[in-house]
Amino acid sequence: ARRLGTLQGTTVGFISNGKEGAKEFFGHLGRMLQEEHGVARIVHRVKSNYSAPADAHIVDEIRQWHAVVTGIGD
């Protein structure tokens, strides 16, 4: 994917592995992106299995987002 010139007005998706630490961290990071960089919409999704790739419905939804952040919350 090509690099975004700005995050202003974009949709950013977060894909979590479902572990406890990811929820709070991604929530905080999402608020920062909105407040400091003008992100219009934050989407949070959680994989059904923490050790497997993202579910097909999440992968399909990614096409609607401008940027994606994924990570683990151990």
PyRosetta script that sets phi, psi and omega in degrees:
from pyrosetta import init, pose_from_sequence

init()
pose = pose_from_sequence("ARRLGTLQGTTVGFISNGKEGAKEFFGHLGRMLQEEHGVARIVHRVKSNYSAPADAHIVDEIRQWHAVVTGIGD")
pose.set_psi(1, 145.8)
pose.set_omega(1, 178.7)
pose.set_phi(2, -77.8)
pose.set_psi(2, 153.0)
pose.set_omega(2, -177.9)
pose.set_phi(3, -69.8)
pose.set_psi(3, 138.9)
pose.set_omega(3, 176.2)
pose.set_phi(4, -76.0)
pose.set_psi(4, 140.9)
pose.set_omega(4, 176.5)
pose.set_phi(5, -76.3)
pose.set_psi(5, -27.4)
pose.set_omega(5, -179.6)
pose.set_phi(6, -155.6)
pose.set_psi(6, 159.4)
pose.set_omega(6, 173.4)
pose.set_phi(7, -97.8)
pose.set_psi(7, -7.1)
pose.set_omega(7, -179.2)
pose.set_phi(8, -55.0)
pose.set_psi(8, 123.1)
pose.set_omega(8, 175.7)
pose.set_phi(9, 76.8)
pose.set_psi(9, 9.0)
pose.set_omega(9, -176.4)
pose.set_phi(10, -92.6)
pose.set_psi(10, 170.8)
pose.set_omega(10, 171.4)
pose.set_phi(11, -109.7)
pose.set_psi(11, 126.7)
pose.set_omega(11, 178.3)
pose.set_phi(12, -117.3)
pose.set_psi(12, 128.3)
pose.set_omega(12, 178.3)
pose.set_phi(13, -103.7)
pose.set_psi(13, 141.0)
pose.set_omega(13, 175.5)
pose.set_phi(14, -114.2)
pose.set_psi(14, 128.4)
pose.set_omega(14, 176.6)
pose.set_phi(15, -113.9)
pose.set_psi(15, 117.4)
pose.set_omega(15, -176.3)
pose.set_phi(16, -103.9)
pose.set_psi(16, 154.4)
pose.set_omega(16, 174.1)
pose.set_phi(17, -83.9)
pose.set_psi(17, -2.6)
pose.set_omega(17, 176.4)
pose.set_phi(18, 90.0)
pose.set_psi(18, -2.0)
pose.set_omega(18, 178.2)
pose.set_phi(19, -79.9)
pose.set_psi(19, 153.6)
pose.set_omega(19, -169.9)
pose.set_phi(20, -54.1)
pose.set_psi(20, -43.0)
pose.set_omega(20, -175.5)
pose.set_phi(21, -64.9)
pose.set_psi(21, -27.2)
pose.set_omega(21, -176.6)
pose.set_phi(22, -71.1)
pose.set_psi(22, -37.5)
pose.set_omega(22, -175.0)
pose.set_phi(23, -59.4)
pose.set_psi(23, -51.9)
pose.set_omega(23, -178.2)
pose.set_phi(24, -67.4)
pose.set_psi(24, -43.1)
pose.set_omega(24, -179.3)
pose.set_phi(25, -63.3)
pose.set_psi(25, -48.2)
pose.set_omega(25, -179.6)
pose.set_phi(26, -65.8)
pose.set_psi(26, -35.2)
pose.set_omega(26, 176.1)
pose.set_phi(27, -61.5)
pose.set_psi(27, -46.0)
pose.set_omega(27, 178.4)
pose.set_phi(28, -63.8)
pose.set_psi(28, -46.2)
pose.set_omega(28, 180.0)
pose.set_phi(29, -62.3)
pose.set_psi(29, -39.8)
pose.set_omega(29, 177.8)
pose.set_phi(30, -61.3)
pose.set_psi(30, -43.8)
pose.set_omega(30, 177.9)
pose.set_phi(31, -63.0)
pose.set_psi(31, -40.9)
pose.set_omega(31, 178.2)
pose.set_phi(32, -62.0)
pose.set_psi(32, -42.9)
pose.set_omega(32, -179.9)
pose.set_phi(33, -62.9)
pose.set_psi(33, -38.1)
pose.set_omega(33, 178.3)
pose.set_phi(34, -70.1)
pose.set_psi(34, -47.2)
pose.set_omega(34, -175.8)
pose.set_phi(35, -72.1)
pose.set_psi(35, -39.3)
pose.set_omega(35, -173.1)
pose.set_phi(36, -99.2)
pose.set_psi(36, -20.3)
pose.set_omega(36, -175.6)
pose.set_phi(37, -127.2)
pose.set_psi(37, 3.6)
pose.set_omega(37, 174.0)
pose.set_phi(38, 73.6)
pose.set_psi(38, 21.6)
pose.set_omega(38, 176.2)
pose.set_phi(39, -61.4)
pose.set_psi(39, 131.6)
pose.set_omega(39, -175.3)
pose.set_phi(40, -81.3)
pose.set_psi(40, -35.3)
pose.set_omega(40, -173.1)
pose.set_phi(41, -145.7)
pose.set_psi(41, 136.1)
pose.set_omega(41, 175.4)
pose.set_phi(42, -114.7)
pose.set_psi(42, 133.3)
pose.set_omega(42, 178.4)
pose.set_phi(43, -119.4)
pose.set_psi(43, 130.4)
pose.set_omega(43, 177.5)
pose.set_phi(44, -114.0)
pose.set_psi(44, 129.1)
pose.set_omega(44, 175.6)
pose.set_phi(45, -131.6)
pose.set_psi(45, 149.0)
pose.set_omega(45, -179.9)
pose.set_phi(46, -123.3)
pose.set_psi(46, 129.3)
pose.set_omega(46, 177.0)
pose.set_phi(47, -65.8)
pose.set_psi(47, 149.8)
pose.set_omega(47, 179.7)
pose.set_phi(48, -77.2)
pose.set_psi(48, -20.4)
pose.set_omega(48, 179.5)
pose.set_phi(49, -137.2)
pose.set_psi(49, 117.8)
pose.set_omega(49, -173.2)
pose.set_phi(50, -63.0)
pose.set_psi(50, -23.5)
pose.set_omega(50, -176.2)
pose.set_phi(51, -100.6)
pose.set_psi(51, 3.5)
pose.set_omega(51, -178.0)
pose.set_phi(52, -111.4)
pose.set_psi(52, 164.9)
pose.set_omega(52, 174.5)
pose.set_phi(53, -60.8)
pose.set_psi(53, 165.3)
pose.set_omega(53, 177.9)
pose.set_phi(54, -58.9)
pose.set_psi(54, 145.5)
pose.set_omega(54, 179.7)
pose.set_phi(55, -62.1)
pose.set_psi(55, 152.7)
pose.set_omega(55, -176.2)
pose.set_phi(56, -57.0)
pose.set_psi(56, -40.1)
pose.set_omega(56, -178.9)
pose.set_phi(57, -66.6)
pose.set_psi(57, -31.2)
pose.set_omega(57, 175.9)
pose.set_phi(58, -70.9)
pose.set_psi(58, -44.5)
pose.set_omega(58, 178.8)
pose.set_phi(59, -59.3)
pose.set_psi(59, -41.3)
pose.set_omega(59, 177.7)
pose.set_phi(60, -63.0)
pose.set_psi(60, -38.4)
pose.set_omega(60, -178.0)
pose.set_phi(61, -70.1)
pose.set_psi(61, -27.6)
pose.set_omega(61, -178.8)
pose.set_phi(62, -54.2)
pose.set_psi(62, -31.8)
pose.set_omega(62, -179.0)
pose.set_phi(63, -58.8)
pose.set_psi(63, -21.2)
pose.set_omega(63, -178.9)
pose.set_phi(64, -89.5)
pose.set_psi(64, -7.0)
pose.set_omega(64, -177.0)
pose.set_phi(65, -101.2)
pose.set_psi(65, 154.5)
pose.set_omega(65, 176.9)
pose.set_phi(66, -87.8)
pose.set_psi(66, -28.8)
pose.set_omega(66, -179.2)
pose.set_phi(67, -149.1)
pose.set_psi(67, 153.9)
pose.set_omega(67, -178.7)
pose.set_phi(68, -132.3)
pose.set_psi(68, 136.3)
pose.set_omega(68, 172.5)
pose.set_phi(69, -120.5)
pose.set_psi(69, 130.3)
pose.set_omega(69, 177.6)
pose.set_phi(70, -132.0)
pose.set_psi(70, 152.7)
pose.set_omega(70, -179.5)
pose.set_phi(71, -177.7)
pose.set_psi(71, -178.8)
pose.set_omega(71, -179.4)
pose.set_phi(72, -113.9)
pose.set_psi(72, 158.8)
pose.set_omega(72, -176.7)
pose.set_phi(73, -125.6)
pose.set_psi(73, 40.9)
pose.set_omega(73, -179.9)
pose.set_phi(74, -69.6)
pose.dump_pdb("model.pdb")
